[in-house]
């Protein structure tokens, strides 16, 4: 993996670390204050870890599909949580990684899956013929 693909993996890895750290601290220290928000942060962390691994191994059988599922799930989560955090903010109690479309992370959670989808579409693994 070179160029934009490498940058994409690095950004996903940074988001995985950030979301994992955030969710760990939130869950350990104050889970009872906002269980939904903190659970969503943990889910985001798992999705970013999975997307990072799937992008790294996208040329191997099955991983390309895993990357698609993880990134589409991520985009869906960012949009749904973003809309709900604007329309029903009391539902969450505190912000999660995807609240307000990732505003706390400079909207990277909203833009990143769009780049991920673009990269997957333009770097489809070669079809293996029997």
N, C-alpha and C positions, 0 to 999 in steps of 0.2 A: 504494500500500500504506500502510495506516494502522494505528494501534492495536497490537494484539497481533502482527499480521503484521510490522510494522516492528521490534518488539522481538525477534521470532523471527529475523529476518534479521540484526539486530545481534549477537545471541548466536552465531549461526552464523558470522558474519564474525570475531568474536573467537576462536572455537574454531579457525577456519581459520588465523588468524595464529598462535595458540599452538601448534597442532599442526605447522604448517609450520616455525616457529622451532625447536621441540623436535627434530623429525626431522632438520632440516638440521644442527644442532649434533651430534646423536647420530651421524649418518652420517659427517660429516666427521671427528669426533674419535675415535670408538670403534666403528666399524661392526663390526670383527672380534670385539669382546667379546660382542655380542648381535645378530647379523644379523637374526634373525626379529623380535625386538621392535622394532628400529629400522625395519625394512621395514614392519611394521604401523603404526608411527607415521606413516610417509610415506604409506601408503595412507589412513589416517585424515585426514591433511591434504588429500589430493586429494578425498576424499569430502566434507569440510566445505566446501572451495572450490566444488565442483560443486553441493552442496546450496544454498549461499548464492546462487550465480548462478541456479540453477533456481527458487528461491523468488522472487527479484527479478523474473524474467521469466516466472513461472508462467502469466500470462494470454496469453502468446504461444504459437502452435502448437508442440507438442512439449515445451515446457519443463515443463509440468505433469506429464507422464509421467516426464521426467528427474528431477524433484523426488521423485516417488514411488519411483523406483528407487534414487536416492541415499540417501534417508532409510530405506527398508526395509533396504538393504544396511548402512547405519550401525547400525541396531538389531540386525541379525543379527550383525554384527561385534562389537559391544559384548557381546552375550550369549555368543557363542561364546568370545571371548577372555577374558571375565570368568570363565566356568566353567573354562576351561583354566588360567587363571592361579591359580585356587584349587585345582584338582585335580592339575595337573602343572606347578608353577611353574618347575621346572628346564628346561622346554621353551623358555622365553623368555630366561633369563639376566638380563635387566633388565626394568623396567616399560616398557610402551608407553602410549599415550594411553588405550587401552581396557582395560588391565590392571585386574583387580579391579573391573570394571564402571565404570571411570572414577574410581576413588577419589582419584587424584592431582589430579583436576579437580572435586572435590566432587560426584561422581556426575552432573555435568551431561551427560556423554556417554550416560548411561543414560536420563535424563529428557528430554533435548532431542528425540530422535526421536519420543517419544510425543507431545510438543506439536506437532512437525512433522506427524505423521500426522493428529492432530486438526485442525490448521489446514487441511491439504489436503482433508480430508473436508468441512469446513464452508465452504470457499471454492473450490468447483469452478468452473472457468471456464464461462461460458455456452456451451452447445452451439450450434454454427453450423449453421444449416439452409440447404439449397440451394434 
